[in-house]
Amino acid sequence: MHSKEIKITKVNPSDWESYKKIRLDALKNAPEVYSSKYSEAELYDQQYWRTLLSDINNIYYFASIKDEIIGVARIALNDGKEARDTAVLCGLYVNSKYRKQGVAKSLALTRLDECFKYKEILKVRTYIKIHNHIAITLYRSLEFNQIGTKEDEIVFEKLIR
Ligand SMILES: CC(C)(COP(=O)(O)OP(=O)(O)OC[C@H]1O[C@@H](n2cnc3c(N)ncnc32)[C@H](O)[C@@H]1OP(=O)(O)O)[C@@H](O)C(=O)NCCC(=O)NCCS
């Protein structure tokens, strides 16, 4: 797969069924890396997913090839837990059939570019489970620095301006 074939697009509330499908895949196939639970998420109704995707403080992205959605990721802006100058990258998942081909990196770079558009955002953070060596390698390769730990997660940060 050539990286030019990977398309990164924002998710709209009307895409809720596609989002639900890949999010449930993520929770089912990589339960150890997320705090949400598949058994709870599979019960949520359409209104839940539409509300989630309508929240102005969160931006969701799909990665796709042709018409197949193969990855997903989110930026949390102004989430109430971080300082207002800090955005958080989260919810990253790539379908196992399409891994090691630069999809996660494309999603990460698109999200960093988006964060840079917000003048008040100075830092981008991500929280990665201590044992998630692949994600740790990914964010290190994007020059995120380990600034500490929180429970079972490493806190990575990158200054963007
Ligand atoms: C982590 C994950 C998103 C990576 O997706 P991916 O599309 O395969 O990653 P990429 O191909 O873009 O790789 C980007 C970088 O990650 C690292 N990486 C990816 N796969 C790796 C592997 N198997 N071993 C070591 N490093 C790896 C490398 O640094 C790679 O850069 P390089 O190819 O220039 O060396 C994917 O494995 C996944 O969905 N895992 C389950 C969910 C998860 O862990 N999410 C992240 C935390 S929320």
The ligand as an SDF file (V2000), in Angstrom:
LIG
                    3D

 48 50  0  0  0  0  0  0  0  0999 V2000
   -0.4580    1.3820   17.6120 C   0  0  0  0  0  0  0  0  0  0  0  0
   -1.0820    1.2870   16.2200 C   0  0  0  0  0  0  0  0  0  0  0  0
   -2.1540    2.3610   16.1030 C   0  0  0  0  0  0  0  0  0  0  0  0
    0.0220    1.5120   15.1660 C   0  0  0  0  0  0  0  0  0  0  0  0
   -0.6120    1.5590   13.8970 O   0  0  0  0  0  0  0  0  0  0  0  0
    0.1960    1.3670   12.5280 P   0  0  0  0  0  0  0  0  0  0  0  0
   -0.6400    1.9680   11.4380 O   0  0  0  0  0  0  0  0  0  0  0  0
    0.5970   -0.0360   12.3850 O   0  0  0  0  0  0  0  0  0  0  0  0
    1.4970    2.2650   12.7670 O   0  0  0  0  0  0  0  0  0  0  0  0
    2.4190    2.8800   11.6230 P   0  0  0  0  0  0  0  0  0  0  0  0
    2.5650    1.9030   10.5100 O   0  0  0  0  0  0  0  0  0  0  0  0
    1.9320    4.2420   11.2670 O   0  0  0  0  0  0  0  0  0  0  0  0
    3.8050    2.9690   12.3630 O   0  0  0  0  0  0  0  0  0  0  0  0
    4.2370    4.1800   12.9230 C   0  0  0  0  0  0  0  0  0  0  0  0
    5.4110    3.9180   13.8360 C   0  0  0  0  0  0  0  0  0  0  0  0
    4.9990    3.1190   14.9420 O   0  0  0  0  0  0  0  0  0  0  0  0
    6.0420    2.2060   15.2830 C   0  0  0  0  0  0  0  0  0  0  0  0
    5.5590    0.8510   15.0440 N   0  0  0  0  0  0  0  0  0  0  0  0
    4.4730    0.4680   14.3350 C   0  0  0  0  0  0  0  0  0  0  0  0
    4.3290   -0.8770   14.3820 N   0  0  0  0  0  0  0  0  0  0  0  0
    5.3580   -1.3470   15.1310 C   0  0  0  0  0  0  0  0  0  0  0  0
    5.7580   -2.6420   15.5830 C   0  0  0  0  0  0  0  0  0  0  0  0
    5.0620   -3.7340   15.2500 N   0  0  0  0  0  0  0  0  0  0  0  0
    6.8510   -2.7240   16.3670 N   0  0  0  0  0  0  0  0  0  0  0  0
    7.5550   -1.6340   16.7330 C   0  0  0  0  0  0  0  0  0  0  0  0
    7.2250   -0.3650   16.3340 N   0  0  0  0  0  0  0  0  0  0  0  0
    6.1390   -0.2260   15.5670 C   0  0  0  0  0  0  0  0  0  0  0  0
    7.2200    2.5620   14.4050 C   0  0  0  0  0  0  0  0  0  0  0  0
    7.9550    3.5850   15.0390 O   0  0  0  0  0  0  0  0  0  0  0  0
    6.5430    3.1320   13.1830 C   0  0  0  0  0  0  0  0  0  0  0  0
    7.3500    4.0270   12.4670 O   0  0  0  0  0  0  0  0  0  0  0  0
    8.3470    3.4500   11.3200 P   0  0  0  0  0  0  0  0  0  0  0  0
    7.5100    2.5510   10.4610 O   0  0  0  0  0  0  0  0  0  0  0  0
    8.8100    4.6900   10.6440 O   0  0  0  0  0  0  0  0  0  0  0  0
    9.4160    2.7090   12.0750 O   0  0  0  0  0  0  0  0  0  0  0  0
   -1.7170   -0.1160   15.9640 C   0  0  0  0  0  0  0  0  0  0  0  0
   -0.7530   -1.0970   16.2450 O   0  0  0  0  0  0  0  0  0  0  0  0
   -2.9610   -0.3830   16.7950 C   0  0  0  0  0  0  0  0  0  0  0  0
   -4.0880   -0.0120   16.4060 O   0  0  0  0  0  0  0  0  0  0  0  0
   -2.7870   -1.0130   17.9800 N   0  0  0  0  0  0  0  0  0  0  0  0
   -3.9130   -1.2970   18.8940 C   0  0  0  0  0  0  0  0  0  0  0  0
   -4.4700   -0.0250   19.5310 C   0  0  0  0  0  0  0  0  0  0  0  0
   -3.3970    0.8560   20.1630 C   0  0  0  0  0  0  0  0  0  0  0  0
   -2.4240    0.4010   20.7450 O   0  0  0  0  0  0  0  0  0  0  0  0
   -3.6010    2.2050   20.0560 N   0  0  0  0  0  0  0  0  0  0  0  0
   -2.6640    3.1950   20.5530 C   0  0  0  0  0  0  0  0  0  0  0  0
   -2.8930    3.6290   21.9270 C   0  0  0  0  0  0  0  0  0  0  0  0
   -4.4430    4.4000   22.2010 S   0  0  0  0  0  0  0  0  0  0  0  0
  1  2  1  0
  2  3  1  0
  2  4  1  0
  2 36  1  0
  4  5  1  0
  5  6  1  0
  6  7  2  0
  6  8  1  0
  6  9  1  0
  9 10  1  0
 10 11  2  0
 10 12  1  0
 10 13  1  0
 13 14  1  0
 14 15  1  0
 15 16  1  0
 15 30  1  0
 16 17  1  0
 17 18  1  0
 17 28  1  0
 18 19  1  0
 18 27  1  0
 19 20  2  0
 20 21  1  0
 21 22  1  0
 21 27  2  0
 22 23  1  0
 22 24  2  0
 24 25  1  0
 25 26  2  0
 26 27  1  0
 28 29  1  0
 28 30  1  0
 30 31  1  0
 31 32  1  0
 32 33  2  0
 32 34  1  0
 32 35  1  0
 36 37  1  0
 36 38  1  0
 38 39  2  0
 38 40  1  0
 40 41  1  0
 41 42  1  0
 42 43  1  0
 43 44  2  0
 43 45  1  0
 45 46  1  0
 46 47  1  0
 47 48  1  0
M  END
$$$$
